[in-house]
Amino acid sequence: MNDSEEHIASPAIRASDAERDRVEAQLQHHYAVGRLTLPELEERVVAAYEARTREQLHAHLRDLPSEVEKPASPPHAIDSRLLIVLLCVSPPAALVYWVISQRSVRRRDPRPQALEGAHEHGGLC
């Protein structure tokens, strides 16, 4: 068995400072979303920085979901009810809302369909 095989087979791999920092960030996230109380967070962070091996380090995350949740994506379509209310109350605000929503749609689909047909026929005119 060579050194690299022995290194992989060893269950007690030493934890790095970067790994401890990542575990602390994960614990902070779980505290922020309400899975940990402040005393639990403090206790786990201290224990994570005292951990010598990866197994000891990751033991502080075992009872928490392993994947950090992604924030929900914004809605893809304009909220027509909000646009109507804004038109009645403040037309300039309605215009700003419409422009911002159009920009977000264009970011998701950078080539509008009207331009696709123009490119196929050789130009805009």
DRENDO-1510 file (C-alpha; in Angstrom, 1 decimal, always signed):
<recs>
REC; n; res; u; v; w
REC; 1; MET; +0.0; +0.0; +0.0 .
REC; 2; ASN; +1.5; +3.4; -1.0 .
REC; 3; ASP; +1.2; +6.7; +0.9 .
REC; 4; SER; -1.8; +8.0; -1.1 .
REC; 5; GLU; -3.8; +4.7; -0.5 .
REC; 6; GLU; -3.0; +4.8; +3.2 .
REC; 7; HIS; -4.0; +8.4; +3.4 .
REC; 8; ILE; -7.5; +7.7; +1.8 .
REC; 9; ALA; -8.1; +4.6; +3.9 .
REC; 10; SER; -7.3; +6.3; +7.2 .
REC; 11; PRO; -10.6; +7.4; +8.9 .
REC; 12; ALA; -8.8; +10.0; +11.1 .
REC; 13; ILE; -7.9; +12.6; +8.6 .
REC; 14; ARG; -6.9; +15.9; +10.2 .
REC; 15; ALA; -9.2; +18.9; +9.6 .
REC; 16; SER; -7.9; +22.1; +8.2 .
REC; 17; ASP; -8.6; +25.6; +9.3 .
REC; 18; ALA; -10.5; +26.2; +6.0 .
REC; 19; GLU; -12.8; +23.2; +6.8 .
REC; 20; ARG; -13.4; +24.6; +10.2 .
REC; 21; ASP; -14.4; +27.9; +8.7 .
REC; 22; ARG; -16.8; +26.2; +6.3 .
REC; 23; VAL; -18.4; +24.3; +9.2 .
REC; 24; GLU; -18.8; +27.5; +11.1 .
REC; 25; ALA; -20.4; +29.2; +8.1 .
REC; 26; GLN; -22.9; +26.3; +7.8 .
REC; 27; LEU; -23.7; +26.5; +11.5 .
REC; 28; GLN; -24.2; +30.3; +11.1 .
REC; 29; HIS; -26.7; +29.5; +8.3 .
REC; 30; HIS; -28.6; +27.0; +10.4 .
REC; 31; TYR; -28.8; +29.5; +13.2 .
REC; 32; ALA; -30.0; +32.2; +10.8 .
REC; 33; VAL; -32.9; +30.0; +9.5 .
REC; 34; GLY; -33.8; +29.0; +13.1 .
REC; 35; ARG; -32.5; +25.4; +13.4 .
REC; 36; LEU; -30.1; +26.3; +16.2 .
REC; 37; THR; -30.4; +28.5; +19.2 .
REC; 38; LEU; -27.7; +31.0; +20.1 .
REC; 39; PRO; -26.2; +28.8; +22.9 .
REC; 40; GLU; -26.2; +25.8; +20.6 .
REC; 41; LEU; -24.5; +27.8; +17.9 .
REC; 42; GLU; -21.8; +29.0; +20.3 .
REC; 43; GLU; -21.3; +25.5; +21.7 .
REC; 44; ARG; -20.9; +23.9; +18.2 .
REC; 45; VAL; -18.6; +26.6; +16.9 .
REC; 46; VAL; -16.3; +26.3; +19.8 .
REC; 47; ALA; -16.3; +22.5; +19.5 .
REC; 48; ALA; -15.7; +22.8; +15.7 .
REC; 49; TYR; -12.6; +24.9; +16.2 .
REC; 50; GLU; -11.4; +22.4; +18.8 .
REC; 51; ALA; -12.0; +19.4; +16.5 .
REC; 52; ARG; -8.8; +17.7; +15.3 .
REC; 53; THR; -10.2; +15.3; +12.7 .
REC; 54; ARG; -12.8; +15.7; +9.9 .
REC; 55; GLU; -15.0; +13.1; +11.6 .
REC; 56; GLN; -15.0; +15.2; +14.8 .
REC; 57; LEU; -15.6; +18.3; +12.8 .
REC; 58; HIS; -18.6; +17.0; +10.8 .
REC; 59; ALA; -20.2; +15.4; +13.9 .
REC; 60; HIS; -21.5; +18.9; +14.7 .
REC; 61; LEU; -23.5; +18.9; +11.5 .
REC; 62; ARG; -25.0; +15.4; +11.5 .
REC; 63; ASP; -28.4; +16.3; +12.9 .
REC; 64; LEU; -28.8; +19.2; +10.5 .
REC; 65; PRO; -29.8; +19.1; +6.8 .
REC; 66; SER; -26.7; +18.6; +4.7 .
REC; 67; GLU; -27.5; +20.9; +1.9 .
REC; 68; VAL; -27.8; +24.7; +2.3 .
REC; 69; GLU; -31.2; +25.7; +0.9 .
REC; 70; LYS; -31.3; +28.0; -2.1 .
REC; 71; PRO; -33.5; +31.1; -1.8 .
REC; 72; ALA; -36.6; +30.9; -3.9 .
REC; 73; SER; -36.3; +32.4; -7.4 .
REC; 74; PRO; -38.4; +35.5; -8.1 .
REC; 75; PRO; -41.6; +35.0; -10.0 .
REC; 76; HIS; -41.2; +34.9; -13.8 .
REC; 77; ALA; -44.3; +36.9; -14.8 .
REC; 78; ILE; -45.6; +40.3; -14.0 .
REC; 79; ASP; -48.1; +40.5; -11.2 .
REC; 80; SER; -50.9; +42.1; -13.2 .
REC; 81; ARG; -52.9; +42.9; -10.0 .
REC; 82; LEU; -50.0; +44.9; -8.6 .
REC; 83; LEU; -49.5; +46.6; -11.9 .
REC; 84; ILE; -53.2; +47.7; -12.0 .
REC; 85; VAL; -53.1; +49.0; -8.5 .
REC; 86; LEU; -49.9; +50.9; -9.2 .
REC; 87; LEU; -51.5; +52.4; -12.4 .
REC; 88; CYS; -54.4; +53.7; -10.3 .
REC; 89; VAL; -52.3; +55.0; -7.4 .
REC; 90; SER; -49.0; +56.1; -9.0 .
REC; 91; PRO; -48.5; +55.7; -12.7 .
REC; 92; PRO; -44.8; +56.5; -12.5 .
REC; 93; ALA; -44.4; +53.7; -10.0 .
REC; 94; ALA; -46.3; +51.4; -12.3 .
REC; 95; LEU; -43.9; +52.3; -15.2 .
REC; 96; VAL; -40.9; +51.5; -13.0 .
REC; 97; TYR; -42.4; +48.2; -11.9 .
REC; 98; TRP; -43.1; +47.2; -15.5 .
REC; 99; VAL; -39.6; +48.2; -16.7 .
REC; 100; ILE; -37.9; +46.3; -13.9 .
REC; 101; SER; -40.0; +43.2; -14.5 .
REC; 102; GLN; -39.2; +43.3; -18.2 .
REC; 103; ARG; -35.5; +43.6; -17.5 .
REC; 104; SER; -35.6; +40.5; -15.2 .
REC; 105; VAL; -37.4; +38.5; -18.0 .
REC; 106; ARG; -34.7; +39.6; -20.5 .
REC; 107; ARG; -31.9; +38.5; -18.2 .
REC; 108; ARG; -33.4; +35.0; -18.1 .
REC; 109; ASP; -33.9; +34.9; -21.9 .
REC; 110; PRO; -31.4; +37.3; -23.5 .
REC; 111; ARG; -32.7; +36.9; -27.1 .
REC; 112; PRO; -36.3; +38.2; -27.4 .
REC; 113; GLN; -38.4; +36.2; -29.9 .
REC; 114; ALA; -38.9; +39.2; -32.2 .
REC; 115; LEU; -35.2; +39.4; -32.8 .
REC; 116; GLU; -34.8; +35.7; -33.4 .
REC; 117; GLY; -37.1; +35.9; -36.5 .
REC; 118; ALA; -35.2; +39.0; -37.7 .
REC; 119; HIS; -31.8; +37.2; -37.5 .
REC; 120; GLU; -33.2; +34.3; -39.5 .
REC; 121; HIS; -34.3; +36.6; -42.3 .
REC; 122; GLY; -31.1; +38.6; -42.4 .
REC; 123; GLY; -31.9; +41.8; -40.5 .
REC; 124; LEU; -34.3; +43.9; -38.7 .
REC; 125; CYS; -35.8; +45.8; -41.6 .
</recs>
